[in-house]
Amino acid sequence: MSALGHYLEDEGIATVAISLIRPQTENTKPPRALWVPFELGRPFGPPRDPAFQKRVVLAALRLLERETGPVVIEDFPDDDPRAQTDPAWHPPFTPAAAAPGPADSLATRLEAEVVLLRSGHQRWFAQHRRTTVGLSGLPIGECARYVAEWLRGGRRQARARVSPRR
């Protein structure tokens, strides 16, 4: 929607975008945007908190009063008051496997992590009958091998194996 703002502005309609992904907003350079640090799908903040949501909307509308430009991107000053990190969360790999290193090491760690995630992916697929892997039609392990080969510099070989599902 950020790019659409330019066309609307050309027709004399003032616009303000609410941005959840700041780099995307910086790339599209809308006429006016308020970046909010909330989780995706919650551009106005937490549900069932009309007072907080009103603050977000008013901050966005205040950008219409700005005479600077042609691009204004402002940060909303507050985080979601209900957002909390999950202290029980941890990555699905061992700390030794997560050590930083060259691309080959990263490729090896990726392949190892996907092995650990495979059962969760299989449960998801069994429940939803669809996959998040995409149109490649490759099993999740093969997708990991594809990306690992790319990381190791074998781009052509890996690409040749991918064929879209018909």
C-alpha positions, 0 to 999 in steps of 0.5 A: 500500500505504501507505493499506492500512496504516491498515485493517490497523492497525485490525484490530490488525496492525502495518504498515511501508511502504517508500516509494520516492516520498516525496511519495506517502507524505506524502500517504497518511500510512501509520502507519509508513514508511521512505523509501528513495532508491533507483531505482524497483523496488528498494525494498531497494537494489541486487540481489545485496547481501544485507548492504545489503538486510538493513540496509534491512529492519531499519531498516523493522522498527525503526519498529515499536518507535516509540511516536510517531505516528500517522504516522511517516516516516523517511528511510533514511540511505544511497544505493544504494552502486552508483548512479552518475550517467551522465557521458555523459547529457545532455538531448536538446535544445540548451542554448539551447532549454532556457532558462527562460521563460514558459509559451509558451516552455515549450510551444515547448521541449516541442514541439521536444524531442518532435521530437528524441525522435520517432525513439527513440519510433518505434524503441521502438514498432517493437520493442514494438508498444505505446506509452507515450503512453497510451489517447489513441491520439494520435501522440507529436507530437500529444500534444506539441501537446496539452500545449503547447496546455494550457500556452498556456491552450487547455485546451478546444480541446486536450481536445476533440481527445482521444478514447479508443481504442475 
